[in-house]
Amino acid sequence: MNKWLDEVAWNAEGLVPAIAQDATTGEVLTLAWMNREALTRTLEIGHAVYWSRSRRELWHKGATSGHFQRVLEIRMDCDADAILLRVESVGGIACHTGRRRCFYRRLEGEPGHQRWIATELVIEVPRRR
Amino acid sequence: MNKWLDEVAWNAEGLVPAIAQDATTGEVLTLAWMNREALTRTLEIGHAVYWSRSRRELWHKGATSGHFQRVLEIRMDCDADAILLRVESVGGIACHTGRRRCFYRRLEGEPGHQRWIATELVIEVPRRR
């Protein structure tokens, strides 16, 4: 019974964007992509599994770094074309740069002089991606 | 000076996904899409402006419903291919279905019997999209 999977509005590449939100702090940690297999695996193992568009393979987040995302809840939006995961961010580092979250840059500055400024420190220097 | 705009990794269609998060409650409200013009307009007017992929036009969210998203902060992720907005959700309704947020469905049920269940009530019956 995979009716729930068929209800997702997969895009032309068979993917859907998936947001991971820290269940404790509410921080938006990451936006990544899933295909049917990634979402199925996520549900099966209780960890976020994505589809790496660059490597073109399933990506069990944390498999090399130890920074898994334990999935507590899976949500879908009104158009069925976006997924929201409430997760426990194991180790408190969700970004491959070693920061708490991927959204570490904020647009700052006067009109005409905006810049992206890093607002979060690297907690742990990553060994590899 | 639009260097900050050039730093966004626009996809092949010139778009980037943009998450809107309620600045007060931390709830993830919507995932929509922006092109360069939408992001520029968002910055200029301080309200979220998206690109409607279905209507193929700029979409000033709330222009018909009154449920604007006042933008307090614009963030970008590590790969520069996703935007995060911290917003004030005017009227407390972000979804065109009249709910607080678009992510109103949760996956529930035993393995093999999962279903998407609506967990949020319609606050205001929408007149039109």
Chai-1 contact restraints between the chains, C-beta under 6 A:
chainA,res_idxA,chainB,res_idxB,connection_type,confidence,min_distance_angstrom,max_distance_angstrom,comment,restraint_id
A,M1,B,G112,contact,1.0,0.0,6.0,A-B,restraint_1
A,W4,B,Q114,contact,1.0,0.0,6.0,A-B,restraint_2
A,W4,B,R115,contact,1.0,0.0,6.0,A-B,restraint_3
A,W4,B,W116,contact,1.0,0.0,6.0,A-B,restraint_4
A,P17,B,P17,contact,1.0,0.0,6.0,A-B,restraint_5
A,I19,B,I19,contact,1.0,0.0,6.0,A-B,restraint_6
A,I19,B,V28,contact,1.0,0.0,6.0,A-B,restraint_7
A,Q21,B,V28,contact,1.0,0.0,6.0,A-B,restraint_8
A,G26,B,G26,contact,1.0,0.0,6.0,A-B,restraint_9
A,V28,B,I19,contact,1.0,0.0,6.0,A-B,restraint_10
A,V28,B,Q21,contact,1.0,0.0,6.0,A-B,restraint_11
A,V28,B,L84,contact,1.0,0.0,6.0,A-B,restraint_12
A,L31,B,A82,contact,1.0,0.0,6.0,A-B,restraint_13
A,I74,B,L107,contact,1.0,0.0,6.0,A-B,restraint_14
A,R75,B,F103,contact,1.0,0.0,6.0,A-B,restraint_15
A,R75,B,R106,contact,1.0,0.0,6.0,A-B,restraint_16
A,M76,B,R105,contact,1.0,0.0,6.0,A-B,restraint_17
A,M76,B,W116,contact,1.0,0.0,6.0,A-B,restraint_18
A,D77,B,C102,contact,1.0,0.0,6.0,A-B,restraint_19
A,D77,B,F103,contact,1.0,0.0,6.0,A-B,restraint_20
A,C78,B,C95,contact,1.0,0.0,6.0,A-B,restraint_21
A,C78,B,T97,contact,1.0,0.0,6.0,A-B,restraint_22
A,C78,B,C102,contact,1.0,0.0,6.0,A-B,restraint_23
A,A82,B,L31,contact,1.0,0.0,6.0,A-B,restraint_24
A,L84,B,V28,contact,1.0,0.0,6.0,A-B,restraint_25
A,L84,B,F103,contact,1.0,0.0,6.0,A-B,restraint_26
A,C95,B,C78,contact,1.0,0.0,6.0,A-B,restraint_27
A,T97,B,C78,contact,1.0,0.0,6.0,A-B,restraint_28
A,C102,B,D77,contact,1.0,0.0,6.0,A-B,restraint_29
A,C102,B,C78,contact,1.0,0.0,6.0,A-B,restraint_30
A,F103,B,R75,contact,1.0,0.0,6.0,A-B,restraint_31
A,F103,B,D77,contact,1.0,0.0,6.0,A-B,restraint_32
A,F103,B,L84,contact,1.0,0.0,6.0,A-B,restraint_33
A,R105,B,M76,contact,1.0,0.0,6.0,A-B,restraint_34
A,R106,B,R75,contact,1.0,0.0,6.0,A-B,restraint_35
A,L107,B,I74,contact,1.0,0.0,6.0,A-B,restraint_36
A,G112,B,M1,contact,1.0,0.0,6.0,A-B,restraint_37
A,Q114,B,W4,contact,1.0,0.0,6.0,A-B,restraint_38
A,R115,B,W4,contact,1.0,0.0,6.0,A-B,restraint_39
A,W116,B,W4,contact,1.0,0.0,6.0,A-B,restraint_40
A,W116,B,M76,contact,1.0,0.0,6.0,A-B,restraint_41
